[in-house]
Amino acid sequence: MIILETPRLRLRLWRRTSDLEPFIAMNADPVVMRYFPKTLSASETEQFYSAIQSELDTSGLGPRVCYGGS
């Protein structure tokens, strides 16, 4: 489900089956995480993902997946 679409990007809800593994890799990458306090392990990222999903389920607010537009 696309939440928002512009000519340059799309935002959508998270999909555990396709988004969790890339999210784990991204959070473990020191270059990606250079402006964050630290990189995250796979288990820390899974906990973070669960917290994101919980907040989305509760309030409908939280980060969305951003990817290239058409």
C-alpha positions in Angstrom: 0.0 0.0 0.0 1.5 3.3 -1.1 0.9 6.1 1.5 2.3 9.0 -0.5 3.7 9.3 -4.0 5.5 12.1 -5.7 7.4 12.0 -9.0 10.7 11.3 -7.1 9.7 9.0 -4.2 7.1 6.8 -2.6 6.3 6.2 1.0 4.6 3.0 2.1 4.0 0.9 5.2 6.6 -1.6 6.3 6.6 -5.2 5.1 8.5 -7.6 7.4 9.1 -10.2 4.7 10.9 -7.8 2.4 12.0 -4.8 4.6 13.6 -6.4 7.7 16.8 -7.8 6.1 17.7 -4.6 4.3 17.0 -2.7 7.4 19.3 -4.9 9.4 22.1 -4.5 6.8 21.6 -0.7 6.7 21.7 -0.4 10.5 24.9 -2.5 10.7 26.7 -0.3 8.1 29.1 2.2 9.8 28.9 4.6 6.8 25.1 4.7 6.9 25.1 5.1 10.7 27.9 7.6 11.0 25.6 10.3 12.4 23.9 7.9 14.8 25.3 6.9 18.2 26.2 3.4 17.0 25.5 0.7 14.6 22.8 -1.8 15.5 23.1 -5.6 15.7 20.4 -7.8 14.0 18.6 -8.3 17.3 18.7 -4.6 18.1 17.3 -3.8 14.7 14.6 -6.4 15.1 13.6 -4.8 18.5 13.6 -1.4 16.8 11.5 -2.7 14.0 9.0 -4.1 16.5 8.9 -0.8 18.3 8.2 1.0 15.0 5.4 -1.5 14.2 3.9 -1.2 17.7 3.8 2.6 17.4 2.3 2.4 13.9 -0.4 0.0 15.2 -1.1 2.1 18.2 -1.1 5.7 16.9 -0.7 5.4 13.1 2.4 7.6 13.4 6.0 6.6 12.7 8.5 6.1 9.9 7.5 4.7 6.6 9.6 3.0 3.9 10.9 5.4 1.3 11.8 4.3 -2.2 12.3 5.6 -5.7 9.3 6.9 -7.6 8.2 5.9 -11.1 
